[in-house]
Amino acid sequence: MADWIRKDDVKFNDLYKKMPDIYNQYLLILGVNNDKNIFLDRYEINIQDHEFQKELLKLKEGNKDRCYFAFGMQDIDFYKSKEGKFGITHSPYSGLNVQLILVDGEFERILECFGQV
């Protein structure tokens, strides 16, 4: 049975494209609220996919319900809930699922970052 951890009010910090470019690897850095409304806890997700930006745009436009990505044995799912909140489910290893609910507007900030990557 897998353990589930849920973190609400997650903010986007940065997105880096790793080199060399042929591997299409990204490092997504998020700030997790530590229950005192201070986003000091850093959460990192590695993603490898050459369609990363296009898939996220489809999710925002409503053309997809979920976007599935991976990095090694890690699973990364981006989704939009029925309540209209964007979230990420990250399984860093077998038996653990971390659900990260983004603060309103943070998903759009991730998309905006692609102009700088």
Number of C-alpha atoms within 10 A of each C-alpha: 6 9 10 12 12 10 16 15 18 23 24 21 17 15 21 15 18 16 10 8 10 8 12 15 19 21 15 17 18 22 19 23 17 14 10 7 9 10 17 12 11 14 15 13 18 22 21 17 15 14 10 18 14 10 19 22 15 14 17 17 10 11 11 14 14 20 17 15 18 17 15 10 10 16 19 21 15 22 20 20 12 8 6 9 14 22 23 21 19 21 21 18 11 12 10 14 19 16 19 22 24 22 15 14 12 19 21 14 15 18 16 12 13 13 6 8 11
